[in-house]
């Protein structure tokens, strides 16, 4: 079974490291008196010497400066985004009648969905293409189907094909009639 590692608290490490810095005892003597490995004493001493300069610095100032810098970066990012959106809206302002035309699909910084949001239209309105009106034959077939359904109630497609004179217009799912 493995031996569990010992964990030392920061006060104990500082006490041992300070004694090692004092130089009254050797690293080996300090290690034996505190029942730790001599390498740990050397490591803790080195860490204390390296971080000694930061002890007298104000902790809050660094955190405040970092927070202010982060906030400033966020604000600059937002300003840039708003400038891009503003330019896009200025261009779109000229085309008021059909706002979907104002969406630029190749815009380098604004997605189509963001442009639609700014213009106040749904994305589906941007992608919508009106169907061209069908020919009279289509309308005739639809009216005949409606009449047949009114007269007979519910009828399947096979019966409709057999009863309607222009059944060639009614295609099956496979593409044939």
LONUTI-252878 format. One record per residue (C-alpha): chain; x, y negated, z negated; residue number from 1. Coordinates in steps of 0.5 Angstrom, whole numbers, m for minus. Example, Ala and Ser with C-alpha at 12.3 -4.5 7.8 and 13.67 -1.06 7.14 Angstrom:
! LONUTI-252878
  ch     c1     c2     c3    i
   A     25      9    m16    1
   A     27      2    m14    2
This chain:
! LONUTI-252878
  ch     c1     c2     c3    i
   A      0      0      0    1
   A      3     m7      2    2
   A      4    m12     m4    3
   A      0    m18     m3    4
   A      4    m25     m2    5
   A      5    m30     m8    6
   A      2    m36     m7    7
   A      5    m42    m11    8
   A      1    m49    m12    9
   A      4    m55    m10   10
   A      6    m58    m17   11
   A     10    m51    m18   12
   A     14    m52    m11   13
   A     15    m60    m13   14
   A     18    m58    m20   15
   A     23    m53    m17   16
   A     25    m57    m11   17
   A     26    m63    m16   18
   A     31    m58    m20   19
   A     34    m56    m14   20
   A     36    m63    m12   21
   A     38    m65    m19   22
   A     44    m60    m18   23
   A     45    m58    m25   24
   A     44    m51    m23   25
   A     45    m47    m17   26
   A     40    m45    m12   27
   A     41    m38    m15   28
   A     40    m40    m22   29
   A     34    m44    m21   30
   A     31    m38    m17   31
   A     32    m33    m22   32
   A     29    m37    m28   33
   A     23    m39    m24   34
   A     22    m31    m21   35
   A     22    m34    m14   36
   A     27    m32     m8   37
   A     33    m37     m7   38
   A     30    m38      1   39
   A     24    m41     m2   40
   A     28    m46     m7   41
   A     32    m48     m1   42
   A     26    m49      4   43
   A     22    m53     m1   44
   A     28    m57     m3   45
   A     29    m59      5   46
   A     21    m60      5   47
   A     21    m65     m1   48
   A     27    m69      2   49
   A     24    m69      9   50
   A     17    m72      7   51
   A     20    m76      1   52
   A     19    m83      5   53
   A     12    m82      6   54
   A     10    m81     m1   55
   A     11    m89     m2   56
   A      6    m90      4   57
   A     m1    m92      4   58
   A     m5    m86      6   59
   A    m11    m90      8   60
   A     m8    m95     12   61
   A     m6    m90     17   62
   A    m13    m86     17   63
   A    m16    m93     18   64
   A    m11    m95     24   65
   A    m13    m88     27   66
   A    m20    m89     27   67
   A    m20    m96     29   68
   A    m16    m94     35   69
   A    m21    m88     37   70
   A    m27    m93     36   71
   A    m23    m97     41   72
   A    m22    m92     46   73
   A    m29    m90     46   74
   A    m31    m97     47   75
   A    m27    m98     53   76
   A    m29    m91     56   77
   A    m37    m94     55   78
   A    m35   m101     58   79
   A    m32    m97     64   80
   A    m38    m93     65   81
   A    m43    m99     64   82
   A    m39   m103     69   83
   A    m39    m97     74   84
   A    m47    m96     73   85
   A    m48   m104     74   86
   A    m44   m104     80   87
   A    m49    m98     83   88
   A    m55   m101     81   89
   A    m53   m108     84   90
   A    m52   m104     91   91
   A    m59   m100     89   92
   A    m63   m107     88   93
   A    m63   m109     95   94
   A    m67   m102     97   95
   A    m73   m103     92   96
   A    m78   m100     96   97
   A    m75    m93     97   98
   A    m71    m92     90   99
   A    m69    m85     92  100
   A    m65    m88     98  101
   A    m61    m92     94  102
   A    m58    m85     91  103
   A    m51    m84     93  104
   A    m49    m77     93  105
   A    m42    m78     94  106
   A    m41    m83     89  107
   A    m34    m82     85  108
   A    m36    m83     78  109
   A    m44    m82     78  110
   A    m47    m76     79  111
   A    m54    m75     82  112
   A    m57    m74     76  113
   A    m55    m80     73  114
   A    m56    m85     79  115
   A    m63    m82     79  116
   A    m64    m83     71  117
   A    m61    m90     72  118
   A    m66    m92     78  119
   A    m72    m89     74  120
   A    m74    m83     79  121
   A    m73    m76     78  122
   A    m68    m71     81  123
   A    m74    m68     85  124
   A    m76    m74     88  125
   A    m69    m75     90  126
   A    m69    m68     94  127
   A    m76    m69     96  128
   A    m77    m69    103  129
   A    m84    m69    106  130
   A    m87    m64    110  131
   A    m89    m66    117  132
   A    m96    m65    118  133
   A    m98    m58    122  134
   A   m101    m57    128  135
   A   m108    m56    129  136
   A   m108    m49    130  137
   A   m105    m48    123  138
   A   m111    m52    120  139
   A   m116    m48    125  140
   A   m113    m41    121  141
   A   m114    m44    114  142
   A   m121    m47    116  143
   A   m123    m40    118  144
   A   m120    m36    112  145
   A   m124    m41    108  146
   A   m130    m39    111  147
   A   m129    m32    111  148
   A   m127    m32    104  149
   A   m134    m36    102  150
   A   m138    m31    106  151
   A   m135    m25    104  152
   A   m132    m26     97  153
   A   m125    m24     95  154
   A   m122    m20    102  155
   A   m115    m18    103  156
   A   m110    m20    108  157
   A   m111    m13    112  158
   A   m119    m15    113  159
   A   m118    m22    114  160
   A   m113    m20    120  161
   A   m118    m15    123  162
   A   m124    m20    122  163
   A   m121    m26    125  164
   A   m120    m27    132  165
   A   m113    m31    132  166
   A   m110    m26    127  167
   A   m104    m27    131  168
   A   m102    m33    126  169
   A   m103    m28    120  170
   A    m96    m25    119  171
   A    m94    m20    114  172
   A    m89    m20    109  173
   A    m84    m17    114  174
   A    m85    m22    119  175
   A    m89    m18    124  176
   A    m97    m18    124  177
